[in-house]
Amino acid sequence: MSNIIPIHYFSDIPNNEEGGEFIRLARKFLNRKRYKMRKLGRGTRKVNGQKKSYYYSSSLPHQFSERFSLYIDDHADARKLTDERFKAWQDSQKINRITKHLLSALGEVEEDCS
């Protein structure tokens, strides 16, 4: 499961020398501490695509791709989501402990009233 929200920045990059040079330079100057770049193959799937890979999220093997799309993932967003989920989990643990204490206290009060 990935928390990263992909952003489709570049599409229809040709699978030739010019497109390869563009991708190489984009990777060279990318701030890798914060971002990750993914290259997905695009093109006709009738001949070279894998079985049942007719979805746009599927990538063609690069040697069969007519063109490429570049996705840039922001790792800071993923860390923020992870931190928020961890805080929510901590809060749920606190609520569980409080509930147990309240139920225990309620049980003691019911015993005293009996």
N, C-alpha and C positions, 0 to 999 in steps of 0.2 A: 504494500500500500504506500503510495507516495502522497506527501502533503504539498508537493510542488505544483503550482499552477502554471502550466506552460503558456508561453506567449509566442505566437506565430509571427516572427518579425520579417522574415524574407521568404519569398516563394518564387517558383519558376526560375530558379538558378540553373542554367544549362549544365549538362554533364559533359563539359569539354574543358579545354585548358583555361579559358577565361573564367568559367565558373569555379574551377578548382583553385585558381589564384585568388579569387574573391573570398572563398571559404577559408583558405590558408591565412590571408591577411586579417579576416574577421576574428579568427581564433587567436592570432598573434597579439592583437590589441585588446582582447577581451579581458576584463578584470576578473580573473579566475578565483579570486578570494570570495567574490560575491555571486558570480554568475557561472552557469554551465551551459554550453552550447551543444545541441543535438542536431545531427544532419539526418533527415529522413528522405528516402528515395521515393520519387513520384513517377507516374507514367502509366501506360496501359498494363493491366493485370491479366489480360486474356491469355497471353502466352507465357509470361515470365513470373507472374505472381504465384504465391503459394495458394494452396487450396483454401477456400473460404477466407481469403485476405482481401476481399473487395471493400473493406471499410477504409475510410480516409485516414484513420489513426494507424493503420498498418503501413509499414515501410517496405518498399521493394528492396531486394538485394541491390547494392550500389552498382554492381557491374551491369545490371539490366535497366537501371533507372534512366529515364529520358531527361529528368530534371530533379532538383532537390529543393527541399524546404528546410529552413533553419529555425529552430526553436531555441529561445534563450530562457533558461529557468533561473529565477531569483532565489538563491538559498536563504536570504534574509527573511523572506516571506515564510519559507518553510520553518525556519527556526522560531519565528513569531507564533505560528500556528502550534508548533510543538510545545512551546512555553505556555500558551493559553490552555491547551489540552491538559498539560501537567498540573496547572493551577486548578482547573476544574476537577481533576481527579483528587487533588489534595482537599479541596472543599467538600467533595462527596465523602471522603474518609472522615472528615470532621463531623459532618452531618450524621454519618453512621454511628460514630462514637457517642454523640449527643443523644441520638435516638435510643441507643442501648442503655445509657444512664437514666434517661427519662422512663423507659419501660421498667427498669429495675426499681427505680424509686416508686413508680406507680404500683408495682407488685408489693413493695413493702407497706405502702399506705393501705392497700386492699387487705393485707394480712392483719394490720393493726385494727382495721375497722371490723373485721370478722369476729 
